[in-house]
Amino acid sequence: MKKSLPFLSIAIVIAIIFTSCVPSQDLIYLQNKNNSETASSVNPVVAKPYRVQTNDILSIKIKALDAALVEMFNATDGNVNNLNEQNLYFNGYSVDDHGNIRIPVLGEVKVVGLTLEEIRIKIEKQLLDEYFHKEANIFVNVKLTGLRYTVNGEIASPGTKVLFQERVNVMEAIANSGDITMVGNRKEVTIIRQYPHGTEMHTLDLTDANVMKSPYYYIQPNDYIYVKPLKQKSWGTGTTGIQSLATVITLISLVTTAIVLINR
């Protein structure tokens, strides 16, 4: 029994190290798992235009040759340096529970369920029909006041983020949050998304290059991104061989001591 003890210890060390370490395949993003040609290919964008929901905040800018004519429509002072998240929140047009925004002269305008382009066309038409002359040269610009999303779980910097971009994919969102930790499950990243009919959950495998073809690859405002932990975290043995070895050495010492005491 004593002669087989070293071999038993070595076998336990090897088994635990191999089962506790995180394989490199679980850490690499966008792998070619179909063994297809390595030549670069163009992936068509499958994201649909975002449709405005309640509680969204819109930034609406109206320009004309005579700036005085449209001054009351522009909520902010036009200073680019003041266009931060806080100012946009207080000066933007909030979509109320009925799906409307309040615009001077036009009053309540229904925008819920419309794309930004559809809202632009609608406001421009109403302004020309009800306020300006049809020959008036006006320019309407409608944007979301930032793309807000929340990341939680095994992420370096969890929390709510705001990016001033029209389109953001899940890889950019995660990178902006400090990337997934070593014990984060890149194969099961959950996106919780709000729809008019309720909430839905979608799971993405970020280690597979085919994720770029998913309709959920591009995030939408108010998305909640959750990164699950790998089983290695619950084991507490470490994420690399060196980290696991330190834990295993302690374990082997305890096992060896117990076996020696039993065989006395």
C-alpha positions as CSV (number, residue, x, y, z in Angstrom):
1,M,0.0,0.0,0.0
2,K,2.8,2.4,0.9
3,K,4.6,1.7,-2.4
4,S,1.5,2.6,-4.4
5,L,0.9,5.8,-2.4
6,P,3.2,8.0,-4.6
7,F,1.5,6.8,-7.8
8,L,-1.9,7.4,-6.2
9,S,-1.0,10.9,-5.3
10,I,0.4,11.6,-8.8
11,A,-2.8,10.3,-10.4
12,I,-5.0,12.5,-8.1
13,V,-2.9,15.5,-8.9
14,I,-3.1,14.9,-12.7
15,A,-6.9,14.3,-12.6
16,I,-7.7,17.4,-10.5
17,I,-5.5,19.7,-12.6
18,F,-7.0,18.5,-15.9
19,T,-10.6,18.8,-14.6
20,S,-10.1,22.1,-12.8
21,C,-8.3,24.1,-15.4
22,V,-10.2,26.2,-17.9
23,P,-9.5,24.9,-21.4
24,S,-8.2,27.5,-23.9
25,Q,-11.2,26.6,-26.2
26,D,-13.5,28.1,-23.5
27,L,-11.6,31.4,-23.5
28,I,-11.2,32.1,-27.2
29,Y,-13.9,34.2,-28.9
30,L,-15.4,33.6,-32.4
31,Q,-13.8,30.2,-33.2
32,N,-14.4,28.5,-36.5
33,K,-16.1,25.4,-35.1
34,N,-17.5,24.2,-38.5
35,N,-14.0,23.6,-39.9
36,S,-15.0,25.6,-42.9
37,E,-12.6,27.6,-45.1
38,T,-10.4,30.0,-43.2
39,A,-10.8,32.7,-45.9
40,S,-12.6,35.8,-44.6
41,S,-16.2,36.1,-45.4
42,V,-18.8,38.8,-45.2
43,N,-21.5,38.2,-42.6
44,P,-24.7,40.1,-43.5
45,V,-26.1,42.3,-40.7
46,V,-29.2,40.6,-39.4
47,A,-30.1,43.3,-36.8
48,K,-33.6,44.8,-37.3
49,P,-34.1,48.6,-36.8
50,Y,-34.9,49.3,-33.2
51,R,-38.5,50.2,-32.4
52,V,-39.0,52.8,-29.7
53,Q,-40.4,51.6,-26.4
54,T,-41.9,53.3,-23.4
55,N,-39.4,55.1,-21.0
56,D,-37.0,55.6,-23.9
57,I,-35.6,59.1,-24.2
58,L,-35.3,60.7,-27.6
59,S,-33.1,63.6,-28.8
60,I,-34.9,65.6,-31.4
61,K,-33.1,68.4,-33.3
62,I,-34.9,70.6,-35.8
63,K,-32.9,73.0,-38.0
64,A,-33.9,75.6,-40.4
65,L,-32.3,78.5,-42.4
66,D,-33.8,80.8,-39.8
67,A,-32.7,79.4,-36.4
68,A,-35.2,81.5,-34.5
69,L,-38.1,79.7,-36.1
70,V,-37.1,76.3,-34.5
71,E,-35.5,77.5,-31.3
72,M,-38.4,76.4,-29.1
73,F,-38.3,72.8,-30.5
74,N,-34.7,72.2,-29.5
75,A,-34.6,71.3,-25.8
76,T,-30.9,71.6,-25.3
77,D,-28.8,74.7,-25.8
78,G,-26.9,73.2,-28.7
79,N,-23.5,73.2,-26.9
80,V,-21.8,69.9,-27.8
81,N,-19.8,70.0,-24.6
82,N,-23.1,69.9,-22.6
83,L,-24.5,66.9,-24.3
84,N,-23.7,64.5,-21.5
85,E,-25.9,61.7,-20.2
86,Q,-27.4,63.8,-17.4
87,N,-28.3,66.7,-19.7
88,L,-29.8,64.4,-22.3
89,Y,-31.9,62.7,-19.6
90,F,-33.4,66.0,-18.4
91,N,-33.7,67.8,-21.8
92,G,-34.7,64.9,-24.0
93,Y,-38.1,63.8,-25.0
94,S,-39.3,60.9,-22.7
95,V,-41.7,58.3,-24.1
96,D,-44.5,58.1,-21.6
97,D,-46.6,55.0,-20.6
98,H,-49.0,55.7,-23.4
99,G,-46.2,55.7,-26.0
100,N,-46.3,59.5,-26.6
101,I,-43.8,62.3,-26.4
102,R,-44.8,66.0,-26.0
103,I,-43.5,68.4,-28.6
104,P,-44.2,72.2,-28.7
105,V,-47.0,73.1,-31.1
106,L,-47.6,69.5,-32.0
107,G,-48.5,68.3,-28.5
108,E,-48.8,64.6,-28.0
109,V,-47.1,62.6,-30.7
110,K,-47.4,58.7,-30.8
111,V,-43.9,57.2,-31.3
112,V,-44.0,53.8,-29.5
113,G,-43.3,50.9,-31.9
114,L,-41.9,53.2,-34.6
115,T,-38.3,53.3,-35.8
116,L,-36.2,56.5,-35.5
117,E,-36.5,57.0,-39.2
118,E,-40.3,56.7,-39.0
119,I,-40.5,59.1,-36.1
120,R,-38.4,61.6,-38.1
121,I,-40.7,61.4,-41.1
122,K,-43.8,61.7,-38.9
123,I,-42.6,64.8,-37.0
124,E,-41.3,66.5,-40.2
125,K,-44.6,66.0,-41.9
126,Q,-46.7,67.3,-39.0
127,L,-44.5,70.3,-38.7
128,L,-44.9,71.2,-42.3
129,D,-48.6,70.5,-42.2
130,E,-49.4,72.3,-39.0
131,Y,-46.8,74.9,-38.3
132,F,-44.4,75.7,-41.2
133,H,-45.3,76.4,-44.8
134,K,-44.8,73.4,-47.0
135,E,-42.0,75.2,-48.8
136,A,-40.1,75.7,-45.6
137,N,-36.7,74.2,-45.6
138,I,-36.4,72.3,-42.3
139,F,-34.2,69.4,-41.2
140,V,-35.3,67.0,-38.5
141,N,-32.9,64.6,-36.7
142,V,-34.1,62.0,-34.2
143,K,-31.7,59.8,-32.1
144,L,-31.8,57.8,-28.9
145,T,-30.0,59.6,-26.1
146,G,-27.4,56.8,-25.9
147,L,-27.7,53.0,-25.9
148,R,-28.1,51.9,-22.3
149,Y,-27.5,48.3,-21.2
150,T,-26.6,46.4,-18.1
151,V,-23.9,43.7,-17.7
152,N,-23.7,41.4,-14.7
153,G,-22.2,38.1,-13.6
154,E,-18.6,37.0,-14.4
155,I,-17.6,40.4,-15.9
156,A,-14.6,42.6,-14.9
157,S,-16.7,45.7,-14.5
158,P,-20.4,44.9,-14.0
159,G,-23.1,47.6,-14.0
160,T,-25.2,49.8,-16.3
161,K,-23.4,51.4,-19.2
162,V,-24.3,54.0,-21.8
163,L,-22.7,54.2,-25.2
164,F,-23.4,57.0,-27.6
165,Q,-23.6,54.8,-30.7
166,E,-26.5,53.8,-32.9
167,R,-25.4,50.2,-33.1
168,V,-23.4,48.1,-30.6
169,N,-22.8,44.3,-30.7
170,V,-22.5,42.1,-27.7
171,M,-18.7,41.8,-28.1
172,E,-18.4,45.6,-27.9
173,A,-20.7,45.8,-24.9
174,I,-18.6,43.2,-23.0
175,A,-15.3,44.8,-24.0
176,N,-16.6,48.1,-22.7
177,S,-17.3,46.4,-19.4
178,G,-13.7,45.0,-19.0
179,D,-14.3,41.6,-20.7
180,I,-15.5,38.3,-19.2
181,T,-13.4,36.9,-16.3
182,M,-11.4,33.7,-16.6
183,V,-14.2,31.8,-14.9
184,G,-17.0,33.3,-17.0
185,N,-18.9,31.0,-19.4
186,R,-18.4,32.5,-22.8
187,K,-20.6,29.7,-24.3
188,E,-23.7,30.7,-22.4
189,V,-24.1,34.4,-22.3
190,T,-27.7,35.3,-21.7
191,I,-29.4,38.4,-23.1
192,I,-32.6,39.4,-21.4
193,R,-34.5,41.7,-23.7
194,Q,-37.7,43.8,-23.2
195,Y,-40.5,43.5,-25.8
196,P,-43.9,45.1,-25.9
197,H,-45.4,41.7,-25.1
198,G,-43.0,41.0,-22.2
199,T,-39.5,39.8,-21.5
200,E,-37.5,37.1,-23.4
201,M,-34.2,35.4,-22.7
202,H,-31.7,34.5,-25.5
203,T,-28.4,32.6,-25.1
204,L,-25.3,33.2,-27.2
205,D,-22.2,31.2,-27.6
206,L,-19.4,33.8,-28.0
207,T,-16.8,31.2,-28.7
208,D,-18.5,30.3,-32.0
209,A,-18.0,32.6,-35.0
210,N,-21.5,31.9,-36.1
211,V,-22.8,34.0,-33.3
212,M,-22.3,37.0,-35.6
213,K,-25.2,35.6,-37.7
214,S,-27.5,35.7,-34.7
215,P,-30.3,38.3,-34.6
216,Y,-29.3,38.9,-31.0
217,Y,-25.7,39.7,-31.8
218,Y,-26.5,43.4,-31.8
219,I,-27.8,44.6,-28.5
220,Q,-30.8,46.9,-28.0
221,P,-31.5,49.6,-25.5
222,N,-32.2,48.3,-22.0
223,D,-30.8,44.9,-22.7
224,Y,-29.6,42.9,-19.6
225,I,-26.5,40.8,-20.3
226,Y,-25.7,38.0,-17.8
227,V,-22.5,35.9,-17.9
228,K,-22.8,32.6,-16.1
229,P,-19.8,31.2,-14.1
230,L,-18.0,28.1,-15.1
231,K,-18.1,25.0,-12.9
232,Q,-14.4,25.6,-12.1
233,K,-15.4,28.6,-10.0
234,S,-17.6,26.5,-7.7
235,W,-14.8,24.0,-7.2
236,G,-12.5,26.7,-6.0
237,T,-9.4,25.0,-7.5
238,G,-8.2,27.8,-9.7
239,T,-8.4,28.7,-13.4
240,T,-4.9,27.7,-14.4
241,G,-2.6,24.8,-13.8
242,I,-0.4,26.7,-11.4
243,Q,-3.4,27.9,-9.4
244,S,-4.9,24.5,-9.3
245,L,-1.5,22.9,-8.3
246,A,-1.3,25.1,-5.1
247,T,-4.7,23.9,-4.0
248,V,-4.0,20.3,-5.0
249,I,-0.7,20.1,-3.1
250,T,-2.6,21.0,0.1
251,L,-5.2,18.4,-0.7
252,I,-2.6,15.7,-1.4
253,S,-0.8,16.4,1.9
254,L,-4.1,15.9,3.8
255,V,-4.9,12.7,1.9
256,T,-1.4,11.3,2.3
257,T,-1.4,12.0,6.0
258,A,-4.8,10.3,6.4
259,I,-3.6,7.2,4.5
260,V,-0.4,6.9,6.5
261,L,-2.4,7.2,9.8
262,I,-4.9,4.6,8.6
263,N,-2.1,2.0,7.7
264,R,-0.2,2.4,11.0
